[in-house]
Amino acid sequence: PEAMADLIDRLDYDGRLRHVRDIEYLSWRFQNPLHAYRFIFAWKGTRLRGYLVLQSHRSDLSNREVVNLVDWEGESLEIKVQLLQTAIRQGRFQKLFTWGAMLCPEEKLLLKATGFVEVAQTGEEKWRNCLLLRPIQVQMLSRDWVIAGRNLMKLENWDIRLVYSMRG
């Protein structure tokens, strides 16, 4: 977690709203007893250059064929390519899933090039992957919801990852 948090701190921040991924959060997150996590790291000497986190469910009540790519960072797109290709090659997964809506265009193209396809969200699934917002103050219902100059109702203002969710 220390090296991962250090890498996140070193990377450019685009200003989108996101969860804090510091040492405390990462240490806590990956101790979830309902999930098993696997990590792929890219190092240069003693410095972490990138990581990819895979998650699967431990419960027999969950679909154990699905592995989720829950978090993914790298100093460059090339490092992210290497991490993803390693995960796919070594993992030989039946199903590898991730959320792609928040990724940059290059990452979306990378996922497509490696065989990822968009999954249509229909029926109950349509509401499974969503973010619910509600202002506490009633007068805010008639205004734009803005934090740090970013409209909360616009998806492009958010950096949402599976690792932040109950699913990941």
N, C-alpha and C positions, 0 to 999 in steps of 0.2 A: 504493500500500500504506500509506503514512503516513496519509492521510486516512481510509482504511478502518479501520485499527487504532484511530485516534482516535475514530471513530464507535462502534466496538465498545466501547471503554473508557467512553464517555459513556452508553451504554444500560444500563438496569437489567439486573442479572444475577439469574436465578432460582435459582441454586445447583445446577442440574443439572451432571453431569459432562460436560465438553466438551474439545475440543482448544483449545489456545491459538492465537488468531488475532492475533498481533502482527505488527509490521513485517517481522521476519525470516521468519516462517512464510509470510506472504502473498507476499512477494517471491520466495521459493523456490518456492512452490506453483504460481504462475502462469507459471513457466518450464518446466513439464513439456513435453518435446519431443513426447510422444505425443498431446497435446491442443492444440486452439486455444481460446482464451478470448476472450469479448467481454463488455464491461462497460457497464451502463447506470447513470448516476449522477443523483441529485437533489441539486442545490446550492442554497444560499441565500447569496448573496455568495460568500465564500471558504470557507464551512463546508459540508462534506458532510452531507446530511441522510438519505441512503439510497443503497443500491446493490443491484444484481442482477447476478449473474455467470452467464453462459451458457457451456457447454463442448461442444465437438464433438470427435470423434476424427479424427486425421489419417491413420491407417492405412487402407489399402485393405481390410484384413482385418476392419475393424469396420463396423458398420452406420452409414453416414454420413448416413442419413435422420434419425437421432435426435439431437436437441439436448437437453442436460441443463441444468436449472436447478440449479446446484450450491451457490450461497450467495445469501442474500437478507436484508438488514437495512434497517431504517428507524426513524426517530425516532417514527413513528406508523403506524397501519394504513393511513391515507389515502395516505401516501407509498409504502407497499408496494403498494397498489392501483395507483397511477399507474405505478410501475416495471413491475409485471406486465402491465398493459394495454399499455404501450409495447412491451414485449418481444413480446407476442403480435401486436399490430398491425403493427409494423415488421418482425418476423422472418418472418412468413408460413411458419412451420415445418411440415413434413410431420408430425413427431412431436416433441412437447415433453414431457420426462419429468422428474420429481423424486421424491424420497422425501418422503412426507407424514406418516409415523407420528409424527414428533417435533414436528410443528407444533402451534401452539396452535389451539383450536377455531375462532377467527375466521379464521385463515389457511387452515385446511382448508375452511371455508365459501367463502372467496374463491376457492380453486382450483376447487371444484365449480362455483361461479357462472360461472367463466370457461371451463368446458368440460372440466376435468380429470376423468378417471374413474379409479377404483381398478382396478389391474391385478392379477388373481389370480396368485399365485405358485404354480405347480404344477411337478411333476417336478423337474428339476435347478435350475430358476429359484428353487424354494422355498428353496434353501440359498445362493443367490448373494448375497443381501442380508442378511447376518447378522453378528453380533458374537460372536467366540469368546473365552471367558474361561477361564483355568485358573490356580488358585493355585499359587504356587511351593512353599509349605510344605504338606506332606501333611496335617497336622492341620487345615488350613483347609477340607478337603473336607467335614468334618462340621459346619461352622459357617456362619452367615450371612456373606456377603462384604459388608463395609460399609466405605466410605471417606467421611469427612466426614459421617457420619450417614446416608448414602444406601446403600440395599441395591443392590448391583451387578446383582442378578438381576431387578430391576424396570425395565422399559423406560422408565417415566415418569421415572426418575432420570437419564436420558441425554439429551444434546442431540447427536444424530448427524446429520451433513449429508453430502451427496454430496462436497463439497469435501474432506472428511477421508479419503475412500476412494480406492482404486486406480481405481475407476470414474469418479471425478470429477476 
